[in-house]
């Protein structure tokens, strides 16, 4: 995810500093989640491949076909199991960010259109829709 300053030019508006801080906390939780997802998936894939090789050796078979879907299922399951805490932290951080954004809009600091733009941009960033999911 990009820094808040790249997402929205806050024009050094003092009231938006808290919004920037809450966005940064949200961004940090997303980064942590992506790292843990990658790590858990890689470890699970390695374990699965090693177990499969052991099975092949024990059974005396010359080979066993492993589909890409099979590996993806292993990676997905491991990622979901290993990252429940990080997922909850991301949801809480996003909720806090949107709460601060709503409060600024209700106080008249941000017009609805700008608040909507910021919310949508942050959502796209968090979900890798900025064209660079690795940047998360």
VMD Tcl script that builds the backbone (N, CA, C; Angstrom):
set m [mol new atoms 408]
animate dup $m
set s [atomselect $m all]
$s set {name element resname resid chain x y z} {
  {N N UNK 1 A 0.840 -1.184 0.000}
  {CA C UNK 1 A 0.000 0.000 0.000}
  {C C UNK 1 A 0.883 1.243 0.000}
  {N N UNK 2 A 0.440 2.209 -0.730}
  {CA C UNK 2 A 1.181 3.468 -0.795}
  {C C UNK 2 A 0.953 4.293 0.470}
  {N N UNK 3 A 1.882 5.207 0.762}
  {CA C UNK 3 A 1.671 6.115 1.893}
  {C C UNK 3 A 0.451 7.001 1.651}
  {N N UNK 4 A -0.121 7.493 2.728}
  {CA C UNK 4 A -1.316 8.338 2.644}
  {C C UNK 4 A -1.081 9.555 1.765}
  {N N UNK 5 A 0.114 10.124 1.835}
  {CA C UNK 5 A 0.417 11.333 1.060}
  {C C UNK 5 A 0.331 11.089 -0.443}
  {N N UNK 6 A 0.577 9.838 -0.873}
  {CA C UNK 6 A 0.434 9.505 -2.296}
  {C C UNK 6 A -1.020 9.217 -2.643}
  {N N UNK 7 A -1.764 8.789 -1.659}
  {CA C UNK 7 A -3.168 8.461 -1.855}
  {C C UNK 7 A -4.027 9.726 -1.914}
  {N N UNK 8 A -3.684 10.686 -1.053}
  {CA C UNK 8 A -4.479 11.912 -0.945}
  {C C UNK 8 A -3.582 13.024 -0.428}
  {N N UNK 9 A -3.599 14.159 -1.095}
  {CA C UNK 9 A -2.799 15.300 -0.655}
  {C C UNK 9 A -3.571 16.026 0.440}
  {N N UNK 10 A -3.101 15.863 1.688}
  {CA C UNK 10 A -3.845 16.464 2.793}
  {C C UNK 10 A -3.540 17.946 2.975}
  {N N UNK 11 A -2.720 18.491 2.127}
  {CA C UNK 11 A -2.417 19.931 2.131}
  {C C UNK 11 A -2.011 20.408 3.524}
  {N N UNK 12 A -1.331 19.537 4.259}
  {CA C UNK 12 A -0.878 19.841 5.621}
  {C C UNK 12 A -2.014 20.300 6.535}
  {N N UNK 13 A -3.176 19.804 6.294}
  {CA C UNK 13 A -4.345 20.143 7.098}
  {C C UNK 13 A -4.219 19.439 8.450}
  {N N UNK 14 A -4.185 20.197 9.519}
  {CA C UNK 14 A -3.961 19.641 10.859}
  {C C UNK 14 A -5.023 18.613 11.241}
  {N N UNK 15 A -6.257 18.810 10.814}
  {CA C UNK 15 A -7.328 17.881 11.164}
  {C C UNK 15 A -7.171 16.524 10.486}
  {N N UNK 16 A -6.400 16.472 9.427}
  {CA C UNK 16 A -6.241 15.210 8.707}
  {C C UNK 16 A -5.056 14.389 9.209}
  {N N UNK 17 A -4.305 14.901 10.136}
  {CA C UNK 17 A -3.147 14.159 10.659}
  {C C UNK 17 A -3.587 12.861 11.340}
  {N N UNK 18 A -4.695 12.922 12.083}
  {CA C UNK 18 A -5.196 11.711 12.746}
  {C C UNK 18 A -5.653 10.693 11.706}
  {N N UNK 19 A -6.234 11.174 10.620}
  {CA C UNK 19 A -6.641 10.279 9.537}
  {C C UNK 19 A -5.414 9.611 8.932}
  {N N UNK 20 A -4.369 10.383 8.721}
  {CA C UNK 20 A -3.132 9.825 8.170}
  {C C UNK 20 A -2.542 8.776 9.113}
  {N N UNK 21 A -2.570 9.045 10.403}
  {CA C UNK 21 A -2.046 8.081 11.381}
  {C C UNK 21 A -2.864 6.794 11.374}
  {N N UNK 22 A -4.186 6.915 11.303}
  {CA C UNK 22 A -5.021 5.711 11.291}
  {C C UNK 22 A -4.830 4.936 9.993}
  {N N UNK 23 A -4.627 5.642 8.881}
  {CA C UNK 23 A -4.330 4.970 7.613}
  {C C UNK 23 A -3.003 4.221 7.710}
  {N N UNK 24 A -1.997 4.859 8.309}
  {CA C UNK 24 A -0.687 4.212 8.451}
  {C C UNK 24 A -0.780 2.952 9.309}
  {N N UNK 25 A -1.593 2.993 10.368}
  {CA C UNK 25 A -1.787 1.789 11.193}
  {C C UNK 25 A -2.450 0.694 10.361}
  {N N UNK 26 A -3.437 1.073 9.570}
  {CA C UNK 26 A -4.116 0.121 8.691}
  {C C UNK 26 A -3.124 -0.465 7.689}
  {N N UNK 27 A -2.321 0.389 7.081}
  {CA C UNK 27 A -1.323 -0.061 6.104}
  {C C UNK 27 A -0.340 -1.034 6.747}
  {N N UNK 28 A 0.090 -0.751 7.967}
  {CA C UNK 28 A 1.026 -1.644 8.654}
  {C C UNK 28 A 0.414 -3.018 8.906}
  {N N UNK 29 A -0.874 -3.056 9.269}
  {CA C UNK 29 A -1.508 -4.361 9.504}
  {C C UNK 29 A -1.644 -5.143 8.203}
  {N N UNK 30 A -1.909 -4.448 7.106}
  {CA C UNK 30 A -2.010 -5.124 5.805}
  {C C UNK 30 A -0.648 -5.693 5.409}
  {N N UNK 31 A 0.403 -4.927 5.595}
  {CA C UNK 31 A 1.753 -5.418 5.278}
  {C C UNK 31 A 2.091 -6.653 6.098}
  {N N UNK 32 A 1.782 -6.610 7.385}
  {CA C UNK 32 A 2.042 -7.756 8.254}
  {C C UNK 32 A 1.263 -8.971 7.780}
  {N N UNK 33 A 0.008 -8.759 7.415}
  {CA C UNK 33 A -0.820 -9.856 6.920}
  {C C UNK 33 A -0.216 -10.468 5.664}
  {N N UNK 34 A 0.160 -9.645 4.687}
  {CA C UNK 34 A 0.724 -10.172 3.444}
  {C C UNK 34 A 2.005 -10.963 3.697}
  {N N UNK 35 A 2.856 -10.472 4.582}
  {CA C UNK 35 A 4.092 -11.195 4.899}
  {C C UNK 35 A 3.783 -12.557 5.497}
  {N N UNK 36 A 2.845 -12.580 6.448}
  {CA C UNK 36 A 2.528 -13.837 7.117}
  {C C UNK 36 A 1.845 -14.809 6.157}
  {N N UNK 37 A 0.998 -14.308 5.277}
  {CA C UNK 37 A 0.348 -15.165 4.279}
  {C C UNK 37 A 1.406 -15.827 3.405}
  {N N UNK 38 A 2.333 -15.034 2.891}
  {CA C UNK 38 A 3.390 -15.580 2.035}
  {C C UNK 38 A 4.224 -16.616 2.773}
  {N N UNK 39 A 4.603 -16.307 4.001}
  {CA C UNK 39 A 5.440 -17.211 4.783}
  {C C UNK 39 A 4.707 -18.521 5.065}
  {N N UNK 40 A 3.468 -18.444 5.519}
  {CA C UNK 40 A 2.700 -19.650 5.835}
  {C C UNK 40 A 2.475 -20.499 4.589}
  {N N UNK 41 A 2.168 -19.857 3.475}
  {CA C UNK 41 A 1.926 -20.586 2.232}
  {C C UNK 41 A 3.193 -21.280 1.746}
  {N N UNK 42 A 4.309 -20.588 1.783}
  {CA C UNK 42 A 5.575 -21.187 1.346}
  {C C UNK 42 A 5.965 -22.370 2.224}
  {N N UNK 43 A 5.824 -22.219 3.536}
  {CA C UNK 43 A 6.166 -23.307 4.452}
  {C C UNK 43 A 5.257 -24.511 4.238}
  {N N UNK 44 A 3.969 -24.274 4.042}
  {CA C UNK 44 A 3.025 -25.370 3.823}
  {C C UNK 44 A 3.318 -26.094 2.517}
  {N N UNK 45 A 3.643 -25.346 1.485}
  {CA C UNK 45 A 3.960 -25.964 0.195}
  {C C UNK 45 A 5.207 -26.832 0.312}
  {N N UNK 46 A 6.218 -26.333 0.980}
  {CA C UNK 46 A 7.454 -27.103 1.159}
  {C C UNK 46 A 7.178 -28.382 1.935}
  {N N UNK 47 A 6.424 -28.270 3.043}
  {CA C UNK 47 A 6.077 -29.466 3.834}
  {C C UNK 47 A 5.314 -30.475 2.988}
  {N N UNK 48 A 4.349 -29.987 2.225}
  {CA C UNK 48 A 3.527 -30.871 1.405}
  {C C UNK 48 A 4.378 -31.604 0.370}
  {N N UNK 49 A 5.260 -30.880 -0.280}
  {CA C UNK 49 A 6.114 -31.507 -1.292}
  {C C UNK 49 A 7.052 -32.534 -0.661}
  {N N UNK 50 A 7.596 -32.214 0.507}
  {CA C UNK 50 A 8.484 -33.165 1.182}
  {C C UNK 50 A 7.724 -34.418 1.607}
  {N N UNK 51 A 6.510 -34.258 2.121}
  {CA C UNK 51 A 5.689 -35.408 2.503}
  {C C UNK 51 A 5.344 -36.253 1.286}
  {N N UNK 52 A 5.059 -35.617 0.180}
  {CA C UNK 52 A 4.731 -36.342 -1.046}
  {C C UNK 52 A 5.929 -37.143 -1.534}
  {N N UNK 53 A 7.107 -36.563 -1.479}
  {CA C UNK 53 A 8.325 -37.281 -1.880}
  {C C UNK 53 A 8.533 -38.491 -0.977}
  {N N UNK 54 A 8.324 -38.327 0.329}
  {CA C UNK 54 A 8.457 -39.465 1.259}
  {C C UNK 54 A 7.473 -40.572 0.910}
  {N N UNK 55 A 6.226 -40.201 0.618}
  {CA C UNK 55 A 5.216 -41.190 0.238}
  {C C UNK 55 A 5.639 -41.945 -1.016}
  {N N UNK 56 A 6.143 -41.225 -1.992}
  {CA C UNK 56 A 6.584 -41.849 -3.246}
  {C C UNK 56 A 7.697 -42.848 -2.966}
  {N N UNK 57 A 8.653 -42.443 -2.134}
  {CA C UNK 57 A 9.775 -43.329 -1.807}
  {C C UNK 57 A 9.300 -44.554 -1.042}
  {N N UNK 58 A 8.397 -44.376 -0.086}
  {CA C UNK 58 A 7.908 -45.496 0.716}
  {C C UNK 58 A 7.093 -46.470 -0.117}
  {N N UNK 59 A 6.322 -45.965 -1.047}
  {CA C UNK 59 A 5.480 -46.815 -1.880}
  {C C UNK 59 A 6.236 -47.382 -3.071}
  {N N UNK 60 A 7.407 -46.883 -3.333}
  {CA C UNK 60 A 8.214 -47.377 -4.437}
  {C C UNK 60 A 7.704 -46.966 -5.810}
  {N N UNK 61 A 6.883 -45.962 -5.848}
  {CA C UNK 61 A 6.370 -45.490 -7.133}
  {C C UNK 61 A 7.409 -44.595 -7.793}
  {N N UNK 62 A 7.428 -44.561 -9.116}
  {CA C UNK 62 A 8.401 -43.718 -9.798}
  {C C UNK 62 A 8.047 -42.223 -9.731}
  {N N UNK 63 A 6.746 -41.913 -9.605}
  {CA C UNK 63 A 6.342 -40.505 -9.549}
  {C C UNK 63 A 4.899 -40.401 -9.070}
  {N N UNK 64 A 4.494 -39.187 -8.778}
  {CA C UNK 64 A 3.105 -38.877 -8.437}
  {C C UNK 64 A 2.814 -37.491 -8.983}
  {N N UNK 65 A 1.729 -37.362 -9.693}
  {CA C UNK 65 A 1.342 -36.078 -10.262}
  {C C UNK 65 A 0.773 -35.178 -9.162}
  {N N UNK 66 A 1.267 -33.954 -9.093}
  {CA C UNK 66 A 0.747 -32.953 -8.162}
  {C C UNK 66 A 0.249 -31.786 -9.004}
  {N N UNK 67 A -1.041 -31.522 -8.908}
  {CA C UNK 67 A -1.618 -30.448 -9.722}
  {C C UNK 67 A -1.363 -29.080 -9.093}
  {N N UNK 68 A -1.436 -28.075 -9.928}
  {CA C UNK 68 A -1.287 -26.699 -9.444}
  {C C UNK 68 A -2.424 -26.364 -8.481}
  {N N UNK 69 A -3.610 -26.896 -8.743}
  {CA C UNK 69 A -4.754 -26.656 -7.859}
  {C C UNK 69 A -4.507 -27.280 -6.495}
  {N N UNK 70 A -3.942 -28.458 -6.480}
  {CA C UNK 70 A -3.633 -29.136 -5.222}
  {C C UNK 70 A -2.678 -28.288 -4.380}
  {N N UNK 71 A -1.629 -27.776 -5.011}
  {CA C UNK 71 A -0.675 -26.917 -4.299}
  {C C UNK 71 A -1.331 -25.616 -3.843}
  {N N UNK 72 A -2.155 -25.040 -4.683}
  {CA C UNK 72 A -2.835 -23.796 -4.316}
  {C C UNK 72 A -3.773 -24.013 -3.131}
  {N N UNK 73 A -4.463 -25.153 -3.107}
  {CA C UNK 73 A -5.342 -25.466 -1.976}
  {C C UNK 73 A -4.553 -25.591 -0.677}
  {N N UNK 74 A -3.388 -26.228 -0.743}
  {CA C UNK 74 A -2.525 -26.367 0.434}
  {C C UNK 74 A -2.084 -24.990 0.914}
  {N N UNK 75 A -1.665 -24.152 -0.003}
  {CA C UNK 75 A -1.197 -22.805 0.341}
  {C C UNK 75 A -2.329 -21.961 0.949}
  {N N UNK 76 A -3.503 -22.028 0.344}
  {CA C UNK 76 A -4.642 -21.243 0.822}
  {C C UNK 76 A -5.067 -21.677 2.219}
  {N N UNK 77 A -5.190 -22.977 2.420}
  {CA C UNK 77 A -5.610 -23.494 3.726}
  {C C UNK 77 A -4.617 -23.081 4.813}
  {N N UNK 78 A -3.341 -23.237 4.550}
  {CA C UNK 78 A -2.318 -22.880 5.541}
  {C C UNK 78 A -2.332 -21.384 5.829}
  {N N UNK 79 A -2.499 -20.590 4.794}
  {CA C UNK 79 A -2.525 -19.132 4.971}
  {C C UNK 79 A -3.694 -18.703 5.844}
  {N N UNK 80 A -4.859 -19.258 5.569}
  {CA C UNK 80 A -6.043 -18.893 6.350}
  {C C UNK 80 A -5.914 -19.324 7.805}
  {N N UNK 81 A -5.365 -20.516 8.022}
  {CA C UNK 81 A -5.206 -21.010 9.390}
  {C C UNK 81 A -4.185 -20.186 10.167}
  {N N UNK 82 A -3.122 -19.773 9.509}
  {CA C UNK 82 A -2.014 -19.099 10.196}
  {C C UNK 82 A -2.231 -17.606 10.410}
  {N N UNK 83 A -3.213 -17.037 9.734}
  {CA C UNK 83 A -3.318 -15.570 9.763}
  {C C UNK 83 A -4.619 -15.039 10.355}
  {N N UNK 84 A -5.317 -15.836 11.114}
  {CA C UNK 84 A -6.591 -15.373 11.680}
  {C C UNK 84 A -6.427 -14.104 12.518}
  {N N UNK 85 A -5.388 -14.052 13.332}
  {CA C UNK 85 A -5.147 -12.865 14.156}
  {C C UNK 85 A -4.854 -11.638 13.320}
  {N N UNK 86 A -4.056 -11.820 12.273}
  {CA C UNK 86 A -3.711 -10.697 11.402}
  {C C UNK 86 A -4.924 -10.207 10.615}
  {N N UNK 87 A -5.780 -11.134 10.214}
  {CA C UNK 87 A -6.998 -10.748 9.493}
  {C C UNK 87 A -7.888 -9.902 10.398}
  {N N UNK 88 A -8.042 -10.345 11.649}
  {CA C UNK 88 A -8.850 -9.574 12.604}
  {C C UNK 88 A -8.236 -8.198 12.853}
  {N N UNK 89 A -6.910 -8.128 12.932}
  {CA C UNK 89 A -6.231 -6.841 13.146}
  {C C UNK 89 A -6.455 -5.910 11.957}
  {N N UNK 90 A -6.419 -6.453 10.744}
  {CA C UNK 90 A -6.670 -5.636 9.543}
  {C C UNK 90 A -8.093 -5.088 9.547}
  {N N UNK 91 A -9.037 -5.934 9.893}
  {CA C UNK 91 A -10.434 -5.501 9.930}
  {C C UNK 91 A -10.614 -4.388 10.961}
  {N N UNK 92 A -10.020 -4.566 12.139}
  {CA C UNK 92 A -10.133 -3.549 13.192}
  {C C UNK 92 A -9.467 -2.239 12.769}
  {N N UNK 93 A -8.298 -2.326 12.146}
  {CA C UNK 93 A -7.583 -1.118 11.712}
  {C C UNK 93 A -8.350 -0.400 10.606}
  {N N UNK 94 A -8.931 -1.167 9.692}
  {CA C UNK 94 A -9.724 -0.541 8.629}
  {C C UNK 94 A -10.963 0.132 9.224}
  {N N UNK 95 A -11.586 -0.537 10.175}
  {CA C UNK 95 A -12.760 0.033 10.835}
  {C C UNK 95 A -12.404 1.354 11.528}
  {N N UNK 96 A -11.259 1.381 12.215}
  {CA C UNK 96 A -10.817 2.610 12.886}
  {C C UNK 96 A -10.553 3.730 11.879}
  {N N UNK 97 A -9.898 3.379 10.776}
  {CA C UNK 97 A -9.617 4.362 9.727}
  {C C UNK 97 A -10.917 4.958 9.187}
  {N N UNK 98 A -11.884 4.098 8.897}
  {CA C UNK 98 A -13.156 4.579 8.352}
  {C C UNK 98 A -13.938 5.393 9.386}
  {N N UNK 99 A -13.782 5.047 10.659}
  {CA C UNK 99 A -14.439 5.817 11.721}
  {C C UNK 99 A -13.880 7.242 11.769}
  {N N UNK 100 A -12.558 7.363 11.723}
  {CA C UNK 100 A -11.933 8.694 11.727}
  {C C UNK 100 A -12.372 9.472 10.490}
  {N N UNK 101 A -12.409 8.807 9.356}
  {CA C UNK 101 A -12.835 9.451 8.112}
  {C C UNK 101 A -14.278 9.949 8.224}
  {N N UNK 102 A -15.150 9.105 8.762}
  {CA C UNK 102 A -16.557 9.497 8.928}
  {C C UNK 102 A -16.688 10.692 9.883}
  {N N UNK 103 A -15.923 10.657 10.981}
  {CA C UNK 103 A -15.979 11.763 11.941}
  {C C UNK 103 A -15.541 13.081 11.297}
  {N N UNK 104 A -14.512 13.019 10.462}
  {CA C UNK 104 A -14.052 14.235 9.773}
  {C C UNK 104 A -15.104 14.747 8.792}
  {N N UNK 105 A -15.774 13.814 8.144}
  {CA C UNK 105 A -16.818 14.206 7.204}
  {C C UNK 105 A -17.999 14.819 7.963}
  {N N UNK 106 A -18.404 14.187 9.056}
  {CA C UNK 106 A -19.535 14.695 9.835}
  {C C UNK 106 A -19.229 16.051 10.471}
  {N N UNK 107 A -17.954 16.292 10.788}
  {CA C UNK 107 A -17.556 17.576 11.380}
  {C C UNK 107 A -17.401 18.666 10.322}
  {N N UNK 108 A -17.549 18.302 9.066}
  {CA C UNK 108 A -17.433 19.278 7.993}
  {C C UNK 108 A -16.009 19.573 7.559}
  {N N UNK 109 A -15.055 18.794 8.054}
  {CA C UNK 109 A -13.654 18.989 7.670}
  {C C UNK 109 A -13.430 18.507 6.241}
  {N N UNK 110 A -14.082 17.404 5.894}
  {CA C UNK 110 A -13.975 16.840 4.543}
  {C C UNK 110 A -15.356 16.784 3.907}
  {N N UNK 111 A -15.484 17.237 2.672}
  {CA C UNK 111 A -16.756 17.046 1.970}
  {C C UNK 111 A -16.955 15.558 1.658}
  {N N UNK 112 A -18.200 15.163 1.475}
  {CA C UNK 112 A -18.526 13.764 1.211}
  {C C UNK 112 A -17.720 13.207 0.043}
  {N N UNK 113 A -17.604 13.967 -1.041}
  {CA C UNK 113 A -16.917 13.480 -2.236}
  {C C UNK 113 A -15.461 13.127 -1.937}
  {N N UNK 114 A -14.792 13.962 -1.149}
  {CA C UNK 114 A -13.393 13.686 -0.813}
  {C C UNK 114 A -13.283 12.494 0.126}
  {N N UNK 115 A -14.177 12.418 1.100}
  {CA C UNK 115 A -14.168 11.283 2.026}
  {C C UNK 115 A -14.423 9.985 1.267}
  {N N UNK 116 A -15.353 10.020 0.328}
  {CA C UNK 116 A -15.661 8.846 -0.485}
  {C C UNK 116 A -14.456 8.455 -1.337}
  {N N UNK 117 A -13.794 9.438 -1.923}
  {CA C UNK 117 A -12.597 9.174 -2.720}
  {C C UNK 117 A -11.525 8.496 -1.863}
  {N N UNK 118 A -11.286 9.035 -0.663}
  {CA C UNK 118 A -10.259 8.484 0.230}
  {C C UNK 118 A -10.620 7.057 0.633}
  {N N UNK 119 A -11.872 6.823 0.992}
  {CA C UNK 119 A -12.306 5.482 1.405}
  {C C UNK 119 A -12.115 4.481 0.272}
  {N N UNK 120 A -12.523 4.850 -0.935}
  {CA C UNK 120 A -12.381 3.946 -2.079}
  {C C UNK 120 A -10.918 3.701 -2.432}
  {N N UNK 121 A -10.107 4.741 -2.377}
  {CA C UNK 121 A -8.681 4.587 -2.682}
  {C C UNK 121 A -8.003 3.682 -1.663}
  {N N UNK 122 A -8.321 3.855 -0.393}
  {CA C UNK 122 A -7.737 3.002 0.650}
  {C C UNK 122 A -8.167 1.553 0.462}
  {N N UNK 123 A -9.427 1.346 0.108}
  {CA C UNK 123 A -9.923 -0.014 -0.136}
  {C C UNK 123 A -9.177 -0.667 -1.300}
  {N N UNK 124 A -9.018 0.072 -2.393}
  {CA C UNK 124 A -8.284 -0.464 -3.549}
  {C C UNK 124 A -6.842 -0.791 -3.170}
  {N N UNK 125 A -6.215 0.084 -2.403}
  {CA C UNK 125 A -4.834 -0.146 -1.967}
  {C C UNK 125 A -4.737 -1.426 -1.142}
  {N N UNK 126 A -5.630 -1.575 -0.195}
  {CA C UNK 126 A -5.581 -2.722 0.717}
  {C C UNK 126 A -5.828 -4.032 -0.005}
  {N N UNK 127 A -6.594 -3.990 -1.062}
  {CA C UNK 127 A -6.936 -5.206 -1.782}
  {C C UNK 127 A -6.101 -5.398 -3.040}
  {N N UNK 128 A -5.000 -4.654 -3.128}
  {CA C UNK 128 A -4.062 -4.852 -4.221}
  {C C UNK 128 A -4.563 -4.424 -5.574}
  {N N UNK 129 A -5.520 -3.532 -5.614}
  {CA C UNK 129 A -6.086 -3.115 -6.889}
  {C C UNK 129 A -5.424 -1.859 -7.428}
  {N N UNK 130 A -4.254 -1.532 -6.886}
  {CA C UNK 130 A -3.527 -0.370 -7.395}
  {C C UNK 130 A -2.537 -0.793 -8.464}
  {N N UNK 131 A -2.617 -2.070 -8.869}
  {CA C UNK 131 A -1.742 -2.560 -9.920}
  {C C UNK 131 A -0.436 -3.129 -9.404}
  {N N UNK 132 A -0.194 -3.040 -8.109}
  {CA C UNK 132 A 1.075 -3.511 -7.563}
  {C C UNK 132 A 0.839 -4.161 -6.210}
  {N N UNK 133 A 0.340 -5.384 -6.229}
  {CA C UNK 133 A 0.013 -6.066 -4.979}
  {C C UNK 133 A 1.250 -6.293 -4.124}
  {N N UNK 134 A 2.409 -6.396 -4.742}
  {CA C UNK 134 A 3.640 -6.587 -3.979}
  {C C UNK 134 A 3.975 -5.358 -3.151}
  {N N UNK 135 A 3.443 -4.214 -3.525}
  {CA C UNK 135 A 3.724 -2.988 -2.775}
  {C C UNK 135 A 3.033 -2.979 -1.425}
  {N N UNK 136 A 2.047 -3.852 -1.267}
  {CA C UNK 136 A 1.343 -3.908 0.013}
  {C C UNK 136 A 2.318 -4.272 1.083}
}
mol reanalyze $m
mol bondsrecalc $m
mol representation Tube
mol addrep $m
